[in-house]
Amino acid sequence: MARAYLYILTNKPRGVLYLGMTNENFCRRMWEHRTGATRGFVWKYNCHRLVWLAPCEDVTEAAAQERRMKRWRREWKIALVEKENPDWRDLYEEICGPATY
């Protein structure tokens, strides 16, 4: 079972990208992003589309990987998303079920 998750949110295909990490309660964190419960970058730029997700076994390694990926060039992040999700589908409902907000 995953202990942490790395994820990328966007506002539209190839739009603003947000890279984040959360603990094992991934769906709760996505709900917070989608409802504006936490005001910040995601809220400001309307990044509600979940386009990439990677489960991690170790929280410490997930945090280190997040720091590394935040230094990546934008093109590398886009390539990562398009490799696994070429249509930039919103994966939220597939993973967390129907939106309840």
N, CA, C and O of each residue as an XYZ file, in Angstrom:
404
protein
N       0.837     -1.184      0.000
C       0.000      0.000      0.000
C       0.887      1.254      0.000
O       1.890      1.326      0.710
N       0.496      2.219     -0.799
C       1.277      3.447     -0.899
C       1.161      4.262      0.385
O       0.105      4.306      1.015
N       2.255      4.901      0.757
C       2.268      5.768      1.932
C       2.239      7.239      1.537
O       1.970      8.109      2.366
N       2.519      7.509      0.263
C       2.534      8.887     -0.229
C       2.273      8.862     -1.729
O       2.372      7.820     -2.377
N       1.942     10.020     -2.258
C       1.674     10.153     -3.686
C       2.299     11.430     -4.213
O       2.269     12.469     -3.553
N       2.860     11.344     -5.401
C       3.268     12.511     -6.164
C       2.204     12.702     -7.225
O       1.681     11.726     -7.763
N       1.876     13.955     -7.535
C       0.834     14.186     -8.523
C       1.074     15.490     -9.263
O       1.761     16.389     -8.778
N       0.490     15.567    -10.451
C       0.527     16.793    -11.241
C      -0.907     17.192    -11.546
O      -1.711     16.389    -12.018
N      -1.206     18.451    -11.264
C      -2.494     19.056    -11.585
C      -2.274     20.118    -12.650
O      -1.182     20.675    -12.766
N      -3.307     20.394    -13.424
C      -3.241     21.454    -14.420
C      -4.614     22.099    -14.565
O      -5.614     21.581    -14.066
N      -4.646     23.223    -15.247
C      -5.913     23.887    -15.516
C      -6.453     23.515    -16.902
O      -7.653     23.630    -17.149
N      -5.576     23.072    -17.802
C      -5.962     22.632    -19.145
C      -4.758     21.904    -19.739
O      -3.645     22.055    -19.235
N      -4.956     21.122    -20.798
C      -3.810     20.441    -21.407
C      -2.698     21.431    -21.757
O      -2.924     22.454    -22.403
N      -1.504     21.093    -21.311
C      -0.299     21.907    -21.526
C      -0.406     23.299    -20.915
O       0.294     24.225    -21.326
N      -1.285     23.437    -19.935
C      -1.460     24.719    -19.256
C      -0.526     24.851    -18.063
O       0.595     24.342    -18.075
N      -1.001     25.537    -17.037
C      -0.233     25.709    -15.804
C      -0.084     24.344    -15.145
O      -1.049     23.584    -15.067
N       1.116     24.028    -14.671
C       1.364     22.740    -14.011
C       1.648     22.964    -12.532
O       2.360     23.894    -12.152
N       1.078     22.095    -11.710
C       1.355     22.100    -10.275
C       1.786     20.694     -9.890
O       1.056     19.732    -10.130
N       2.949     20.571     -9.304
C       3.463     19.292     -8.829
C       3.337     19.272     -7.320
O       3.805     20.186     -6.641
N       2.712     18.242     -6.795
C       2.540     18.156     -5.351
C       2.786     16.755     -4.829
O       2.962     15.803     -5.590
N       2.793     16.658     -3.514
C       2.955     15.396     -2.816
C       2.006     15.393     -1.631
O       1.780     16.433     -1.012
N       1.452     14.236     -1.312
C       0.589     14.122     -0.146
C       0.776     12.766      0.501
O       1.380     11.862     -0.077
N       0.252     12.638      1.703
C       0.345     11.366      2.422
C      -0.655     10.374      1.844
O      -1.183     10.582      0.752
N      -0.909      9.318      2.563
C      -1.743      8.244      2.032
C      -3.204      8.635      1.813
O      -3.924      7.903      1.134
N      -3.666      9.752      2.358
C      -5.051     10.171      2.138
C      -5.141     11.065      0.901
O      -5.447     12.254      0.997
N      -4.872     10.475     -0.248
C      -4.797     11.199     -1.506
C      -6.125     11.860     -1.887
O      -6.141     13.028     -2.276
N      -7.226     11.134     -1.781
C      -8.519     11.680     -2.219
C      -8.940     12.875     -1.365
O      -9.554     13.812     -1.877
N      -8.622     12.854     -0.089
C      -8.920     14.016      0.754
C      -8.154     15.228      0.269
O      -8.709     16.325      0.216
N      -6.879     15.053     -0.089
C      -6.065     16.165     -0.559
C      -6.589     16.704     -1.885
O      -6.627     17.917     -2.092
N      -6.989     15.815     -2.776
C      -7.550     16.262     -4.054
C      -8.845     17.038     -3.820
O      -9.096     18.048     -4.478
N      -9.662     16.567     -2.886
C     -10.897     17.275     -2.553
C     -10.575     18.692     -2.063
O     -11.253     19.649     -2.438
N      -9.544     18.823     -1.229
C      -9.137     20.148     -0.747
C      -8.739     21.061     -1.911
O      -9.126     22.229     -1.953
N      -7.974     20.524     -2.842
C      -7.570     21.314     -4.005
C      -8.794     21.726     -4.832
O      -8.920     22.883     -5.232
N      -9.683     20.780     -5.079
C     -10.810     21.024     -5.970
C     -11.859     21.957     -5.377
O     -12.552     22.647     -6.125
N     -11.989     21.995     -4.078
C     -13.017     22.835     -3.455
C     -12.487     24.185     -3.007
O     -13.256     25.038     -2.563
N     -11.187     24.385     -3.117
C     -10.612     25.642     -2.674
C     -10.455     25.716     -1.167
O     -10.306     26.804     -0.610
N     -10.489     24.559     -0.497
C     -10.337     24.524      0.966
C      -8.980     25.078      1.385
O      -8.837     25.633      2.475
N      -8.009     24.930      0.535
C      -6.692     25.520      0.778
C      -6.443     26.539     -0.323
O      -6.427     26.193     -1.504
N      -6.255     27.764      0.055
C      -6.030     28.839     -0.919
C      -4.540     28.961     -1.176
O      -3.750     29.170     -0.256
N      -4.175     28.831     -2.417
C      -2.765     28.928     -2.783
C      -2.636     28.863     -4.291
O      -3.525     29.307     -5.017
N      -1.539     28.313     -4.758
C      -1.232     28.246     -6.183
C      -2.348     27.548     -6.962
O      -2.813     28.061     -7.979
N      -2.775     26.376     -6.482
C      -3.797     25.595     -7.187
C      -5.085     26.398     -7.319
O      -5.703     26.407     -8.383
N      -5.486     27.060     -6.266
C      -6.706     27.871     -6.285
C      -6.537     29.077     -7.207
O      -7.419     29.389     -8.008
N      -5.406     29.743     -7.084
C      -5.154     30.943     -7.878
C      -5.185     30.655     -9.381
O      -5.734     31.442    -10.152
N      -4.599     29.537     -9.794
C      -4.492     29.213    -11.215
C      -5.504     28.172    -11.678
O      -5.416     27.684    -12.805
N      -6.467     27.824    -10.818
C      -7.556     26.914    -11.174
C      -7.048     25.557    -11.678
O      -7.564     25.027    -12.662
N      -6.058     25.010    -11.015
C      -5.475     23.718    -11.401
C      -6.233     22.594    -10.710
O      -5.850     22.157     -9.624
N      -7.298     22.132    -11.331
C      -8.130     21.091    -10.729
C      -8.084     19.771    -11.483
O      -8.653     18.781    -11.023
N      -7.425     19.739    -12.617
C      -7.380     18.527    -13.431
C      -6.182     17.685    -13.018
O      -5.035     18.096    -13.199
N      -6.449     16.505    -12.463
C      -5.392     15.562    -12.081
C      -4.954     14.810    -13.330
O      -5.741     14.059    -13.907
N      -3.709     15.003    -13.754
C      -3.251     14.388    -15.007
C      -2.125     13.373    -14.835
O      -1.795     12.653    -15.778
N      -1.535     13.306    -13.651
C      -0.462     12.340    -13.422
C      -0.415     12.007    -11.938
O      -0.579     12.884    -11.089
N      -0.191     10.736    -11.632
C      -0.136     10.279    -10.252
C       0.873      9.153    -10.136
O       0.915      8.257    -10.980
N       1.692      9.199     -9.080
C       2.662      8.143     -8.818
C       2.621      7.785     -7.337
O       2.969      8.613     -6.494
N       2.200      6.565     -7.006
C       2.238      6.134     -5.612
C       3.678      5.865     -5.184
O       4.501      5.424     -5.986
N       3.970      6.132     -3.922
C       5.311      5.930     -3.368
C       5.186      5.155     -2.060
O       4.271      5.394     -1.272
N       6.099      4.238     -1.841
C       6.092      3.449     -0.618
C       6.641      4.210      0.580
O       6.238      3.959      1.716
N       7.554      5.134      0.334
C       8.260      5.811      1.415
C       8.032      7.320      1.331
O       8.320      7.938      0.306
N       7.522      7.906      2.398
C       7.205      9.337      2.435
C       8.466     10.182      2.252
O       8.438     11.196      1.555
N       9.558      9.773      2.870
C      10.802     10.535      2.775
C      11.307     10.570      1.334
O      11.721     11.618      0.838
N      11.267      9.423      0.673
C      11.706      9.379     -0.724
C      10.750     10.166     -1.619
O      11.189     10.816     -2.567
N       9.466     10.115     -1.331
C       8.491     10.887     -2.117
C       8.779     12.380     -2.002
O       8.721     13.105     -2.995
N       9.089     12.834     -0.801
C       9.400     14.258     -0.593
C      10.670     14.642     -1.347
O      10.742     15.718     -1.941
N      11.659     13.773     -1.324
C      12.904     14.046     -2.046
C      12.657     14.067     -3.556
O      13.191     14.920     -4.265
N      11.856     13.138     -4.037
C      11.535     13.103     -5.465
C      10.748     14.353     -5.867
O      10.969     14.893     -6.951
N       9.845     14.815     -5.019
C       9.098     16.045     -5.312
C      10.059     17.231     -5.451
O       9.936     18.030     -6.379
N      11.001     17.336     -4.536
C      11.977     18.434     -4.616
C      12.774     18.364     -5.916
O      13.021     19.386     -6.557
N      13.177     17.147     -6.302
C      13.931     16.992     -7.564
C      13.068     17.390     -8.759
O      13.515     18.124     -9.641
N      11.842     16.906     -8.780
C      10.961     17.165     -9.925
C      10.562     18.634    -10.028
O      10.327     19.130    -11.130
N      10.484     19.327     -8.915
C      10.149     20.755     -8.963
C      11.249     21.549     -9.676
O      11.003     22.652    -10.162
N      12.449     20.992     -9.737
C      13.551     21.643    -10.450
C      13.600     21.250    -11.925
O      14.379     21.812    -12.694
N      12.771     20.290    -12.316
C      12.743     19.856    -13.713
C      12.284     20.984    -14.610
O      11.566     21.887    -14.182
N      12.707     20.920    -15.856
C      12.195     21.835    -16.875
C      10.729     21.501    -17.152
O      10.314     20.348    -17.041
N       9.973     22.498    -17.504
C       8.553     22.322    -17.819
C       8.345     21.248    -18.894
O       7.416     20.445    -18.801
N       9.202     21.238    -19.903
C       9.073     20.276    -20.998
C       9.182     18.834    -20.495
O       8.507     17.949    -21.021
N      10.008     18.592    -19.501
C      10.168     17.249    -18.945
C       8.889     16.813    -18.239
O       8.479     15.657    -18.344
N       8.264     17.733    -17.524
C       7.004     17.409    -16.835
C       5.904     17.126    -17.852
O       5.120     16.192    -17.683
N       5.851     17.929    -18.901
C       4.856     17.697    -19.954
C       5.081     16.330    -20.590
O       4.120     15.595    -20.820
N       6.324     15.979    -20.877
C       6.645     14.674    -21.470
C       6.226     13.539    -20.537
O       5.723     12.515    -20.998
N       6.427     13.712    -19.237
C       6.022     12.699    -18.261
C       4.512     12.488    -18.305
O       4.045     11.349    -18.335
N       3.751     13.571    -18.309
C       2.291     13.464    -18.378
C       1.880     12.801    -19.687
O       1.078     11.868    -19.683
N       2.421     13.274    -20.803
C       1.988     12.771    -22.100
C       2.386     11.324    -22.347
O       1.752     10.641    -23.151
N       3.418     10.849    -21.676
C       3.803      9.439    -21.795
C       2.723      8.543    -21.199
O       2.399      7.500    -21.768
N       2.164      8.940    -20.058
C       1.182      8.113    -19.363
C      -0.265      8.539    -19.601
O      -1.183      7.737    -19.431
N      -0.471      9.789    -19.992
C      -1.824     10.319    -20.158
C      -1.828     11.280    -21.355
O      -1.983     12.488    -21.175
N      -1.659     10.750    -22.574
C      -1.494     11.615    -23.746
C      -2.688     12.526    -24.035
O      -2.530     13.557    -24.691
N      -3.865     12.164    -23.561
C      -5.060     12.986    -23.792
C      -5.313     13.990    -22.664
O      -6.291     14.736    -22.703
N      -4.439     14.006    -21.672
C      -4.572     14.911    -20.522
C      -5.937     14.735    -19.839
O      -6.545     15.709    -19.395
N      -6.416     13.468    -19.761
C      -7.677     13.190    -19.082
C      -7.580     13.541    -17.612
O      -6.510     13.422    -17.015
N      -8.677     13.968    -17.024
C      -8.747     14.190    -15.581
C      -8.930     12.824    -14.934
O      -9.952     12.172    -15.147
N      -7.963     12.388    -14.154
C      -7.956     11.054    -13.547
C      -8.683     11.004    -12.201
O      -8.798      9.937    -11.598
N      -9.167     12.135    -11.736
C      -9.739     12.218    -10.392
C     -10.841     11.192    -10.148
O     -10.761     10.428     -9.187
N     -11.865     11.158    -10.995
C     -12.982     10.248    -10.747
C     -12.587      8.786    -10.886
O     -13.147      7.932    -10.198
N     -11.629      8.478    -11.767
C     -11.142      7.100    -11.892
C     -10.525      6.621    -10.580
O     -10.648      5.454    -10.210
N      -9.864      7.539     -9.887
C      -9.111      7.176     -8.689
C      -9.943      7.350     -7.418
O      -9.910      6.499     -6.529
N     -10.684      8.447     -7.335
C     -11.377      8.804     -6.090
C     -12.890      8.616     -6.167
O     -13.562      8.727     -5.142
N     -13.439      8.341     -7.323
C     -14.874      8.222     -7.464
C     -15.494      9.558     -7.839
O     -14.790     10.555     -8.000
N     -16.821      9.575     -7.980
C     -17.506     10.806     -8.403
C     -17.234     11.966     -7.439
O     -17.148     11.789     -6.224
N     -17.103     13.139     -8.022
C     -16.881     14.343     -7.220
C     -18.097     14.594     -6.344
O     -19.238     14.439     -6.779
N     -17.834     14.986     -5.102
C     -18.940     15.218     -4.157
C     -18.915     16.633     -3.613
O     -19.329     16.867     -2.477
N     -18.445     17.559     -4.392
C     -18.380     18.942     -3.928
C     -19.290     19.808     -4.744
O     -19.375     21.012     -4.506
